[in-house]
């Protein structure tokens, strides 16, 4: 039940998200629109949409906002055509970085991502150059301060719902699922009233890299900050151990 905790990073990210919630909701709204256009408006028959809805709820997006986004996408046949593009590369100290984007302008997005890597002392590699270092998993983070349930009981609820692993950390619990059952597990736990600090399908590093050089840390933070500032960037995954 032990493992590597990223809860401090998630809390930091949440604070940044709260300061720019409009951007976060815009990003998720774009994901909802794409999911609806690809698979229809019914999450029961659209796995991708069900996964995005789980992410939206973890980010405290109101239900009526989610429903409006689904209805708008279902009735809008003339909206922008977004394309998913994934970039992979290396940051300072050999850190591995995966950038997932959703864009209607590939040239603009490529320029933004390339600038971030270049100005932070990194470089973009070929597709697949670092993704083999990560595992795609559903991940649910539960803040111990927000959850009154006993750890053993919570673990049994998670495993009974279909989770493949449960880890207890100093300040949180981490529930790991196969991506294909993530939405079902998230729905089951949410139905039990279990509060979630984070819930999404993500890329979890198999190993982490520690940076001891302050210059390298500063450069990597520059890459991450510039990527975060791009409206086209949906998710950034890396194997830097920030703790």
N, C-alpha and C positions, 0 to 999 in steps of 0.2 A: 504493500500500500504506500510505498514511498517512491518519489521521483523528483524530477527537476521542476521547480515551481517558477512560473513566470507571472505570478499574481501582482507583484510590485509593478512590473511593466504594464500589465493590463490596467491597473488602477491609474497609472500615469497617463496611459492612452485615453482612458475614460475622462480624465480631467481635461485633456486636450479636446476630446470630443464634445464635452459639455460647453467648452468655450467656443466651439464652432459647430454647434448642433445642426445648424442650417445646412452646412456642407455634408455632414454625415447623412442627414435625411435625404438630401439630394442624391447622394451616391447610392443609398439603398433603394430610393425610388427608381433610379435608373435600372438597378438590378431587377426590381419587380417588373418593370416594363418589358425588359428583355425576356424574362422568364415567362411572362404571360404570352408574349408574341410567339415564343418557341413552343410552349406546351399547353396553352389555354389558361383560363382564369380559375380553375378548380384545383386547389392545392392537394386534394385527395387523389387526383389523377395527374398531378404535375409535381414530380419530386423536386425539381429545381426551385419552383415557386415555394413549396413547403419549407425548403431549406432557407430561402431568403426571408420568409416570414418569421422563422425562428430567430434569425439574426436581427431582424427589425425589432422584435419584442425585447430581445436582450439589450438593445440600444434605446429602450423605452420609447419607441415610436408608437404614438396612439393608434388604437385599433381602427378608428375612423379614417385616419390618414392612410393606413395600409389598404383599407377597403376602397378608398377613393382612388388610390394608385392603381389597384387591380382593375376597377371599372373603367378608368380612363384608358388604360393600356388595351383593354378588351375591345373598346369602341373606337380606338384610334388607329386607323390603317395608314395614316400618312405621316407618322412621327419619324424622328431621326432614326437611321439605321445604325445601331451601335454594333461594334465588333470587339470581341474579346481577344486581346493580344498579351502574351506572357513573355517577359524578358528575364533572362538569367545572367548573373555576372558575379564578380568578385569585388569586395571592398578591401580596405586596408587590413593587413595581417592575415590575408587569406580567408576572410569571412565570406560566406556564401549568401547571396541575396537573390530572391525571386520577387519579381514585380508583376502583379496582375492588373491589367488596365481594361477599361471599357470605353471605347472611343468612337466618334464619328469622323475623326480626322487623324489618320495614321501618321502622317508626316509631323503634325504638331506633337503628338504623343511621343513619337520616337525621339524628337528633338529634346523634349522635356526630360525623358529618362536618360538619354545620353549625356545631357548637360549635368545632371545630378551625379552620375557616376564619374564623369571627367573631373568636375570641380571638387569632388571628394576623394580623389586619388584612387578611384576604382576603375574597372573596365567591364564592359558588357561582353559576355561570351556567347557561345553558340547554344541553341536550344538543347536542353538536357545536360548542360555542363555541370550544374549543381543540384538539379532537382532529385537526382538519385540519392542525395544526402538527406532527404526529407521523406516523411511518410504522410500521406494525406489521411487525415482523421477528423472525425467529429469531436469537438472539444467543448465541454461545459465546465465553467469555473464557478464555484460556489463559495462566497465569502463566509468564513466561519462566524464572523460577527453578526451576519444577517440570517444565519440558519441555526435554529434551535434543535434540530434533529440530531440524535446520537449518530456518531460516525458509522457504527456497524449497521444501524437501521437504514441510514442513507445509502450505504454501500449495497445492501440487499435490494433496496428500491431501484437503484441504478442497474444492477445486474439483472433483476427481474424484468426491467423494461427493455433489456437487450444490449446494455453496455458491455464492452469487452474488457474494460479495466477501470479500476477506481484507485485513486491515489490521495493519500492524506498528507498535506503539507503543514507547515507551521501556522499559516494564516488562511488556508483555503483547502477545499476539496476539488479534485480534478476528475471529471468523468470522461473517459475516452470511448468513442464508438467507431464502428465501421461507418464510412460516409453514407452508405446506402440506408442505414437505419437511424442516422442522426436525428432526423425530423421526428421520428416516432418516439425516440427516447426523450428528446427535449419536450415534446408534447405531454408525455406521460409524467415526467418529473414536474413540469409546470402545473399540471393538473393536480398534483399533490401539494401545491402551494410552496414549492421549493424555490427560493429566490436565486437568480442567476446573475453573476457579474459579467459573464461573457458566455456566448453560445453561438458557435459557428463551425462550419467545415473549414479546416485550416491545414497548414503544412507544418508539421512538427519535426524539428531537427533530430537526427539520430544521435549526433554529438554536438557539443557546443565549443566555441572558440573564445578564449579569454584574451583580452587586449590589455597589456600592461603599459604601453606607450601612450601618454596623454595626447600626443599629436595624432596618433592613429584613431584614438577615441573621438577626437574633435572632427577629423575627416569623415569618419563613419557617420557621426551625428549630422554632419552637413548633408551627406547623401540622403539620409532618412528624412531630414527636414525638407529638403527640396522635393523629394518624392511626395511627401505628405502635402505639400503646397499645390501639387498638380491636381486639377479637377478630374483628370482622366484616370488617375491611379486609384484603384479600388482596394487593393491589399498589398502589403509588403511583408515578406517573410525573410527572416535571417537567422543565422546560428550564432550570433554574438551573445555571450553570457554577460548581461548587463549588471548582474548582481555583484 
